[in-house]
Amino acid sequence: MTQVAYQINNRRNKDVLHHDEYWDLTTADQKLALYDLHRYGYRLLFVRHMLKGPVSVICQQDDIAAIYADGEVDLRPKITLRESH
């Protein structure tokens, strides 16, 4: 691994938050939506901050979904996840 790739990988690993920290970044509407979806096996992966507010990215096995700040659930979001090494 080159020095630059090593530094980027280390920076990514430091940026990973604990589940509770992601939970704290969600809105009340997102928490309610995730609570409802949790019974179907969905779990919170991470939260990204966008111009319109936080977007919670969730998954159920290989299915990815998004919950927007207002609680709207998108079961087919256009999200590409990068592989973690």
C-alpha positions in Angstrom: 0.0 0.0 0.0 1.4 3.4 -0.9 1.9 6.0 1.8 -0.9 8.2 0.5 -3.4 5.2 0.3 -2.3 4.3 3.9 -3.0 7.8 5.1 -6.4 7.9 3.5 -7.3 4.5 4.9 -6.2 5.6 8.4 -8.2 8.8 8.1 -11.3 6.8 7.1 -11.0 4.5 10.1 -10.7 7.5 12.4 -13.9 9.0 10.9 -16.0 5.9 11.7 -18.4 6.7 14.5 -19.9 4.4 17.0 -23.6 3.4 16.4 -24.8 5.6 19.3 -23.1 8.6 17.8 -24.9 8.0 14.4 -28.2 7.6 16.3 -27.6 11.0 18.0 -27.2 12.6 14.5 -30.6 11.5 13.3 -33.8 13.6 13.5 -36.8 12.6 15.6 -38.7 11.7 12.4 -35.8 9.5 11.2 -35.7 7.7 14.6 -39.4 7.0 14.4 -39.1 5.6 10.8 -36.1 3.5 11.8 -37.9 2.2 14.9 -40.7 1.0 12.6 -38.3 -0.6 10.1 -36.2 -2.2 12.8 -38.9 -4.9 13.3 -38.2 -5.9 9.6 -34.5 -6.3 10.3 -33.2 -2.9 9.2 -30.3 -1.4 11.0 -28.6 2.0 10.9 -25.3 2.0 9.0 -24.3 5.7 9.0 -25.6 9.2 8.7 -24.5 11.7 6.0 -25.1 15.4 6.2 -26.7 16.9 3.1 -27.9 20.4 2.3 -31.5 19.3 3.1 -30.6 17.7 6.4 -29.2 14.4 7.5 -29.7 11.2 5.5 -29.7 8.0 7.5 -28.5 5.0 5.5 -29.9 1.7 6.7 -29.7 -1.9 5.6 -31.5 -5.2 5.8 -29.0 -7.9 4.7 -28.0 -6.7 1.2 -30.8 -4.2 0.8 -29.9 -0.5 1.3 -32.4 2.2 2.1 -32.4 5.8 3.1 -34.4 7.8 5.6 -34.5 11.6 4.9 -34.6 14.3 7.6 -38.4 14.5 7.4 -38.8 10.7 8.0 -39.5 9.8 4.4 -38.1 6.3 3.6 -36.6 5.5 0.2 -36.3 1.8 -0.3 -34.4 2.2 -3.6 -32.0 5.1 -3.1 -29.3 5.8 -5.6 -26.5 5.2 -3.2 -23.2 3.5 -4.0 -21.2 2.2 -1.0 -17.5 1.9 -1.1 -15.9 -1.3 0.1 -14.1 -1.2 3.5 -10.8 -2.9 3.8 
